[in-house]
Amino acid sequence: MGFTRIPWWGVFLSLGLRAPPIQGQLDHSVVHLLQDKGDVHLMPESQYEGFEIFCHKGTAPSLAQFWSSTVLRLHINTDEYTLFTADNASSVRELYSGHSWPYAALNTLPWKVKDLKVNPFQQSCVGVLTKANYQMILQLYRVNYWQVVMTIAGIALFVYAPRLCRNVFFHYTTGIGAGILLSLLVITFFIQRKIRTGWMGWILGIYSLSIYFLTTLWYNFKTYLMEQHLFVLGYFVITGIASFAICYRMGPVENPRTLNLIQWCLQGFALMLIYLSSYYQAASLSLALVFLTWASIPDIIKSKTRSWYRKRFFPPKVRLLKESEYMDQARVETKKALDDLREFCRSPDCDAWKLTRRLKSPNRFAEFVEGSPHLTEDEVMDYSHAEFDELNVSSLTDDEEDLATMNLAGAMETDDEG
C-alpha cells in the first residue's frame, strides 16, 4: 500500500483547515465598549467557541498625551483562542467570517500576545474567539516610559551617529551582538550558499525555522535561562568568540563612503524610533523632521546660530578688576612689553642707525637695552609726587574745594595788582 507524499507547505496549509463560522453566532456577537481606565468585562466558559467584540473609542490627540498608550489586556488561562483586530466592529466581523489559514497558523506561533496595544487617539476593536472563560481589561497609561526611552534613544542615536559609526568599540559591540542574535540566520545563509537554486522550497523552510527558533528563544528566554543556563552560557560564549574573531579579521570600516552609509542607516533608524515612539504620529513626525532639517543645515550656520543664542540669552558675566589686580596686571604687562622691546632691539631685524638718529638720548636708550631701568630715579619721584597731589585733590570735601578756589582767586587778584 503506497503513501501519498505531502509537500512541506501542505503542513502549514493544513493548520488553516477550520470550520466556517456559524452565521447565527456571527450575527449575535455583542460589541462591548471599554472606555475608562480599569474597565473590565468578564466572559464565562461555554461549550462551543464564542465570538465577542471589545471596542475603545479613543480620545482627541494632544501634545500633553504625546507618550500616552492604551492596552487591551486579555486574562485567559489557555492558549486556545484567536484574536482579530481592526478599526471598527464591522471590520472585525469581516475578518472573523473570512479567517482561515493565517489566523490558524498564528495560533501555533510563540509570539501569540495577550496584551493588545491600540492607538489611544483612534477607535480600535478586538474580537476574541474562544470557549474558555476570560477577562478583558482596559489599561490607560498617560506616560508610557518605554515610549519615553524610545524618544530619548532615537534623539541620542541621531545626534551621536557620526561618532558611533567611526568608533572601534561600537564596531566590535554591534558585530558581536549581531553574531549572537542572528547566528542561526548566518548559518542558514552559509547553508543556502551550498544548496542549488532549484531548492528554493528548502531554503524558505530553513529561513522560516530559523525565525521560529529565534522568536521562541526570545519569548521563552527566562525559562531557558533558569533551566538550561549552562547551554545558554555556552551558546553566548561560542557565538561571541566567533563573532569577535570575524570582526577582528575584517577590521573596522575605514572607507569614507561606507562610514557615511552606516551613519545614514543609524540616523534613519533613529528617525524611525522617534516616529514610532508616540501614537500621536503628526507630532512625532514633526519632531523627526525637525532633527532631519537641522542635520541638513551647514555646520557654519549652526555654529553662528549657537554663538548668537548663547550671547543673546546667556551673556557672559563681566567681572571688574580690583585696584590691586589692575596694578599687578599693569606691572606684568609693562615688564613683558619692555622685555619684548629689548629683544627686538638686540635682534638683526632692528635698524640701529635709523633708530639712533631718531632718539634724543641714545646713551640712555643703550643703557636700557643692556638692562637698566626704563625710568630714572628723578622720574619716579616726580610721578610719585604728582600722584600724591592728585590723590589729595580728589579727597577734598566740597567746602575745602570752595575754599581752595577762593584762595586761588585771591592770589590771582594780588598778582594782577602787583
Order of alpha helices (4+ residues) and beta strands (2+ residues): alpha-alpha-beta-beta-beta-beta-beta-alpha-alpha-beta-beta-beta-alpha-alpha-alpha-alpha-alpha-alpha-alpha-alpha-alpha-alpha-alpha-alpha-alpha-alpha
